[in-house]
Amino acid sequence: MKVPFTWKVTGWFMIGWSPEFPVGEVRPLRYFGEDLVAYRDATGALHVLEAHCKHLGAHLGHGGTVVDDCVQCPFHGWRWGPDGSNRHIPYQPDRPNRALRLRTFPVREQYDCVFIWHHPEGKEPHWEMPDIFGKFPQFETDPSAYYRAYPEFSRRAEREPVHPQTVAENAPDSAHFEYVHHATVTPLVLDWKTVGPEWQFVAGWPDERSDNPGDLALRFHSHLFGLGGAISVFEGAQNHRLIFTCTPVDDECSDLFYSIWWPRLPGDTNAVPEGRLRDLIERQFLSTVFDDLQIWRYQKYVEHPPLSKADAKGYMALREWATQFYDVPA
């Protein structure tokens, strides 16, 4: 997908789920056109650094090992700390090269979801990643009241030709539900506002059984945290929480991550539901992202769309809000 803005977007972006990064293991990653290495040290802290050793360029994610809180290069054993500094050179142990430093990426873990802060020039976070369960405190915020999201109710789509802004532009778009998600009732955007790096909105589905158009069968509350993704909750016929994110891999594609926390049935202590409820969640609710992907994979980004009167205000406001996350030109 060709877009008129950079893929090196500023913000918090998901890179996976916590169980994918076990203690003592090193994992190669690639995001924002850069090779990265992730490792979890003996204390359980997860670190993400640029991947190539400053000595002779070996990739720390392929054959590297964890030693204490450092990642050790597989080529000559140089060790790099969580702050990116050179901590140890085995053949001159009293003289690490203090002038060398790998770029580091701030990491936040929430409820098995892993996020990193990305700024194209390496600047520190401008804002904190919002808490998934702290959002929408009017609904149940105790994680133990929900079934676990990973791995059963989580999905990843890799290297899709989708830019994060394309995903974000779903927020003001209610008309696509009838055609993309085969909804029998078209939802209405009831309210939206911008709060710094967040785009916050509420949508509602009219109740087909009522003659009053103001009666709603379902409400959808969603907050976009920059262009990295959205934290959402359903109110009404379903009452689950979810997160849907999009993280650029390079200048052509992104990885998408999707997790659902479904309310636990009374008295059920299992990590995940069994039987028909599990089948329903997997079949009906985990498929929605792939409905959208069937459009996004082949979509051309229209910079100056001939919007209808009904959707112009929301679309253009969101595009204006999104400009704050582009700190470098395309």
N, C-alpha and C positions, 0 to 999 in steps of 0.2 A: 504494500500500500504506500503510495507516494503522498506525502503530506507537506504542507507549506511551513512546518515548524520542526524543530529538532526532536530526535528520539532520546536525547540525553536530558530527560525531564528531572526537575528538582522535586524531591519529596520522599515519603516513606513507601517502600515497595516490598511486597512479599517475595520470598525466595524459596519457600518450602515449609515443611512441618517439622517440629522439634524432634520426633522420633527418627527422622531421616539423618540426624546428626548425632550419632552416639558418642559417648565419652571416649576419648583416645583415638578417634578416627579423623582422617583428613579427607576432604571432599573437594574436587574441582568444580567451579561454577563459571558461567559466562553470562554477564549481564551488562547492559549499557555499552556494548562493544568492547568490554574489557574482560581479561581472564582474571578470575578471583579464586581464592582458596578459603574454605571454611574449615574450622577445627574446633572441637570442644575439649577443653583442658580437664585435668583431673578434678578440679573443683566443680565442674559442670558448666562453667562459663563458655559461651559460644563466641568465637571471634571470626571476623571476615576481613581479609587483607588482599591487596593486589597479589597476584599469583607468582610472579617471576622473581626468583632470588636476584638480589642486586649484585651478587658476586659474578656469576657467569651465565645467568639467565635461565637456570633450570626451573621447571614448573613445580612449585611446592605441593600442588594437589595431586601429582602423579608420582607416588613413591615417597612422599614426605611423611614424617612421623611426628607424633606429639611427645615432647619431653617437658615435663612439668607444665608450665603455662606457655610454652613456646612451640612453634612448628619448626622442625628440623629439615633442612634441605637434603634431598636424596643424593645430591651430586658430591658435595664436599663437607656436609655436616654442619654448615653454618645455621645458627638458630636465630629465629626472629620472634620477638615478643608481641603481646597483644597490642602494644602501642606502636608496632611497626619497627621498633629499634632493633639493631643487631646486638644480640645479647651474648653470643659465644662463637668463637672460631676455634675448633678443636686443636689446631696446630699452633695457636698462639692464645691460649686460654685467658691470659691476663690482659689481652689487648683486643677487645672487640672493636669493630669499626663504628665508632659512635656517630660519625658523619652520615652514615647510610640509614635510610628509613623507608620502609614500605608504606604505601598509602593504606589507611585503615578506613573501615566503614562502620559507623555506629550500628549496633544490633539491638533489637527489642524482641522479646519473646512473649507472646500472650496466648494462653489456652491452646498450646501446641502449634500456634502460627508464628513463623519467623519473618521479621521485617528488617530491612537495612535502610539507612538514610543515604540517599544519593544526591550529591550536588556536583555538577560537571567540573567545577573548579576546586572541589574538595572542601568546601566550607562546612562548618558545623551546622547541626539542625537549627532551622528557623522556628520550629514548633515541635511539640511532642506528638508521637503517635497516640491517637485517642484509644482509650480502653474499650475493647469490644463489648464487654459486659457492663461497663460503666455507662455506655450509651443507652438512652431510652430507659431511665430509672423508673418510669411509671409501670414498667413490666418486670417480670421476674429477672433478677440480676445474679442469682446464685448459680454458678456453673454446675453444681451438683444436682440442680433441678432439671438438667437437660442430659440427654444421651451424648456420649462423646461424638465429636465430629470426625476425627481422624482415627483409622483410615476409612471406615465404612461409608461415611457420609461426606467424603471429600473427593474432589476430582481435580486433575491437572490437564491442561491442553498445552502442548509444547510447540514452540516455534510456529505460531500462527501469524499470518500477515495482518496483524491488528495493532494499531497505535492506541495507547491509553486514552487519548481524547475521544476516539471513536466509541470506546466503551462508556466513557463519562457522558457522552451525548445521548445515551439512552434515558438519562434522568428526566429531561423535560418532554420526552416522547412517549405519550400514552397510546397513540393511534396504532403503533406497530403490534400491540398485543393481540389484536384480532387476527392479523395476517401471519405473524411469526410464531406466536405461542398458541394460536387457535383458541383464544379466549372467546367465550360466548357473550361476554359483556365487556365493553371497552371501559377501562378505568379512566378516572378523571384526576388530573393534577390539582389537588385541593389547595396547596400552598407551597411556596418555595422562597428561600432567602439565602443570602451568603453571609457567612460568619468567618471572616478571615480566610484561612485555607480550606474551609468547609463549604460545600454546597449542600444545603439541607432541604428536604422536600417531603411532602406527604401526598400519597395518591390513594384513591378509593374506588372500589368496585360497587356500582349500584346493585341493590338487592332486586333480583328478577321477580321475586314473589310479591314485591310491594308496588303499589301504584304511585307512591311518593318518590320522586327522583332523588330526594335528599336522604333516603334510607340506604345505608351502605352495608353490604354483606362482609366486606373485608377492607381493611386499611393497610397500607404499606408505608412504613416510616423508614427513611434512608438518609444517611449522611455520607457524602463523599469526602474522604480525607485527601485533599489534593486530587491529582490524577492517578494516584496509586490504586484506588479502589473505593469500595463503599461498604459500610457497616449498616445492616438493615434488620428490621423486625416486622413481622406480620401481626396484625391484630384482627381477631374475628374468627372466621371459620378455621384458620390455622394460626398458631401462636409461636412460630419458631423464629430463631435468630439465624443470620447468615452473614458471610463475608464473601465478596467477589472482588478479585484483584487482577491487575494487568501490569506486568513488569517487562520493559523492553530488554530483549536479548542483544540486538544490534540495531542497525538502521533499516531493517526490513521486517522484523518480526518480534513477537513477545510471547512470554509464557503467561497463561491465565490460571488462577487458583480459585477454588470454590469450596466452601465448607458450610455445612448446615448443622446447627444445634437444635435438636427437636425436643420439646418438653417431655420429660419422663412421665410415663403412666403411673398413677398412684400405686404405691407398694412395689413397683418393679425396681429391683436393685441391679439388674443387668447393665453392662456397659452400653449395649445396643439393644433395641427392641427386636423381637422375633416375629415371624409369621407375616400376616398381611400388612401390618404397619410398616415393617422394614421394606417390604416389596413396594408399598405405595410411595415411600420417600424416595427410593432408588429410581422407580419408574417415572413418577410424575414430577418430582421436585428437583432431582439432580440432573434432569435432562434439559432444563431451561437454557443453560448457558450454551449448550450445543445447538439449540434452535437459533440463537443469535449468531453463532459462528457460521451457520450456513449462509447468512447474509454478509457478515463482515469479511469472510475469506475472499469474496469476489467484488466487494464494494470499492467504488472509486470515491475518494474524498472530494466533495464539492465545496470549494472555498467560499463561493458567493451563491448559496442556494436560493431558488425562487420560493421561499417559504410561504405557506398559507397564513392568513391572518390569525388563525387559531393557534399556530405553533411558533410564530415568529418571535414573540417577546421572550419566551423561555429559552429558545435556542440561542438567540443572539446574546442574551444575558449570560448564559453559561459559557459561551465562547469568549466573552470579554473577561469573565472571572478566571478562565483557564490561562490567560496570558501571563499571570503572575508566576507560573511554574516553569517558564522558559527563560533561563538566565544566560543562554548562549544562542546565537542565531542558528538557523537550519544549516 
